[in-house]
Amino acid sequence: MPLAVGTDAPAFTVKDTTGNTVSLSDFAGKTVVLYFYPKDDTPGCTKQACSFRDAQSQYSGKDVVVLGVSADDEGAHQAFTQKYNLNFPLLADTNHSLIKAYDVDGGGYAKRVTYVIDPSGKIIHVDANVNTTSHASDILAALGL
C-alpha cells in the first residue's frame, strides 16, 4: 500500500541517467513529481514517460521537477532516454532502496505509483491508478496547475 498523503517523503540518494548523484534534498523548495514505473522501454512505461516529456514545459514553468524511478540501471535509462528523447532524469534504483522506502515493491520491480512531494518534503498527492497515456496532465490537474 502506498505511503499516505501528509507523510514525510523518505530521503534518498541514487544515481540518475547520466551517473550523477541525486538526492531528494537537492530539490528543497520545489515540488517534486516522483513517479515509479516497472521497466524501461515497455509499452505502458513508454507512454507514461512520453506524457511527461511532452508536458515538461508546463512542469518546469511551474517550478515542478519530474523524476522517474525504476530498478533499471543507468545504461538502460540512457538507452530509454535517448530512444524517446526524454527531457527529465530517470533514477536508477538497482538496489530497490527507493522502491522499498516508498512502499511500491512489486516483487522485483516498481509498481506504477506517483508521489507528489511539496517544497517542504511532505507527500501531498498519491496516484496509484495511473493512466499511462494521460498521466502527466492528470498530475497537473490534481495539483490545480
Secondary structure as a PSIPRED ss2 file (coil, helix, strand):
# PSIPRED VFORMAT (PSIPRED V4.0)

   1 M C   1.000  0.000  0.000
   2 P C   1.000  0.000  0.000
   3 L C   1.000  0.000  0.000
   4 A C   1.000  0.000  0.000
   5 V C   1.000  0.000  0.000
   6 G C   1.000  0.000  0.000
   7 T C   1.000  0.000  0.000
   8 D E   0.000  0.000  1.000
   9 A C   1.000  0.000  0.000
  10 P C   1.000  0.000  0.000
  11 A C   1.000  0.000  0.000
  12 F C   1.000  0.000  0.000
  13 T E   0.000  0.000  1.000
  14 V E   0.000  0.000  1.000
  15 K E   0.000  0.000  1.000
  16 D E   0.000  0.000  1.000
  17 T C   1.000  0.000  0.000
  18 T C   1.000  0.000  0.000
  19 G C   1.000  0.000  0.000
  20 N C   1.000  0.000  0.000
  21 T E   0.000  0.000  1.000
  22 V E   0.000  0.000  1.000
  23 S E   0.000  0.000  1.000
  24 L H   0.000  1.000  0.000
  25 S H   0.000  1.000  0.000
  26 D H   0.000  1.000  0.000
  27 F H   0.000  1.000  0.000
  28 A C   1.000  0.000  0.000
  29 G C   1.000  0.000  0.000
  30 K C   1.000  0.000  0.000
  31 T E   0.000  0.000  1.000
  32 V E   0.000  0.000  1.000
  33 V E   0.000  0.000  1.000
  34 L E   0.000  0.000  1.000
  35 Y E   0.000  0.000  1.000
  36 F E   0.000  0.000  1.000
  37 Y C   1.000  0.000  0.000
  38 P C   1.000  0.000  0.000
  39 K C   1.000  0.000  0.000
  40 D C   1.000  0.000  0.000
  41 D C   1.000  0.000  0.000
  42 T C   1.000  0.000  0.000
  43 P H   0.000  1.000  0.000
  44 G H   0.000  1.000  0.000
  45 C H   0.000  1.000  0.000
  46 T H   0.000  1.000  0.000
  47 K H   0.000  1.000  0.000
  48 Q H   0.000  1.000  0.000
  49 A H   0.000  1.000  0.000
  50 C H   0.000  1.000  0.000
  51 S H   0.000  1.000  0.000
  52 F H   0.000  1.000  0.000
  53 R H   0.000  1.000  0.000
  54 D H   0.000  1.000  0.000
  55 A C   1.000  0.000  0.000
  56 Q H   0.000  1.000  0.000
  57 S H   0.000  1.000  0.000
  58 Q H   0.000  1.000  0.000
  59 Y H   0.000  1.000  0.000
  60 S H   0.000  1.000  0.000
  61 G C   1.000  0.000  0.000
  62 K C   1.000  0.000  0.000
  63 D C   1.000  0.000  0.000
  64 V E   0.000  0.000  1.000
  65 V E   0.000  0.000  1.000
  66 V E   0.000  0.000  1.000
  67 L E   0.000  0.000  1.000
  68 G E   0.000  0.000  1.000
  69 V E   0.000  0.000  1.000
  70 S E   0.000  0.000  1.000
  71 A C   1.000  0.000  0.000
  72 D C   1.000  0.000  0.000
  73 D C   1.000  0.000  0.000
  74 E H   0.000  1.000  0.000
  75 G H   0.000  1.000  0.000
  76 A H   0.000  1.000  0.000
  77 H H   0.000  1.000  0.000
  78 Q H   0.000  1.000  0.000
  79 A H   0.000  1.000  0.000
  80 F H   0.000  1.000  0.000
  81 T H   0.000  1.000  0.000
  82 Q H   0.000  1.000  0.000
  83 K H   0.000  1.000  0.000
  84 Y H   0.000  1.000  0.000
  85 N C   1.000  0.000  0.000
  86 L C   1.000  0.000  0.000
  87 N C   1.000  0.000  0.000
  88 F C   1.000  0.000  0.000
  89 P C   1.000  0.000  0.000
  90 L E   0.000  0.000  1.000
  91 L E   0.000  0.000  1.000
  92 A E   0.000  0.000  1.000
  93 D C   1.000  0.000  0.000
  94 T C   1.000  0.000  0.000
  95 N C   1.000  0.000  0.000
  96 H C   1.000  0.000  0.000
  97 S H   0.000  1.000  0.000
  98 L H   0.000  1.000  0.000
  99 I H   0.000  1.000  0.000
 100 K H   0.000  1.000  0.000
 101 A H   0.000  1.000  0.000
 102 Y C   1.000  0.000  0.000
 103 D C   1.000  0.000  0.000
 104 V C   1.000  0.000  0.000
 105 D E   0.000  0.000  1.000
 106 G C   1.000  0.000  0.000
 107 G C   1.000  0.000  0.000
 108 G C   1.000  0.000  0.000
 109 Y C   1.000  0.000  0.000
 110 A E   0.000  0.000  1.000
 111 K C   1.000  0.000  0.000
 112 R C   1.000  0.000  0.000
 113 V E   0.000  0.000  1.000
 114 T E   0.000  0.000  1.000
 115 Y E   0.000  0.000  1.000
 116 V E   0.000  0.000  1.000
 117 I E   0.000  0.000  1.000
 118 D C   1.000  0.000  0.000
 119 P C   1.000  0.000  0.000
 120 S C   1.000  0.000  0.000
 121 G C   1.000  0.000  0.000
 122 K E   0.000  0.000  1.000
 123 I E   0.000  0.000  1.000
 124 I E   0.000  0.000  1.000
 125 H E   0.000  0.000  1.000
 126 V E   0.000  0.000  1.000
 127 D E   0.000  0.000  1.000
 128 A C   1.000  0.000  0.000
 129 N C   1.000  0.000  0.000
 130 V C   1.000  0.000  0.000
 131 N C   1.000  0.000  0.000
 132 T C   1.000  0.000  0.000
 133 T C   1.000  0.000  0.000
 134 S C   1.000  0.000  0.000
 135 H H   0.000  1.000  0.000
 136 A H   0.000  1.000  0.000
 137 S H   0.000  1.000  0.000
 138 D H   0.000  1.000  0.000
 139 I H   0.000  1.000  0.000
 140 L H   0.000  1.000  0.000
 141 A H   0.000  1.000  0.000
 142 A H   0.000  1.000  0.000
 143 L C   1.000  0.000  0.000
 144 G C   1.000  0.000  0.000
 145 L C   1.000  0.000  0.000
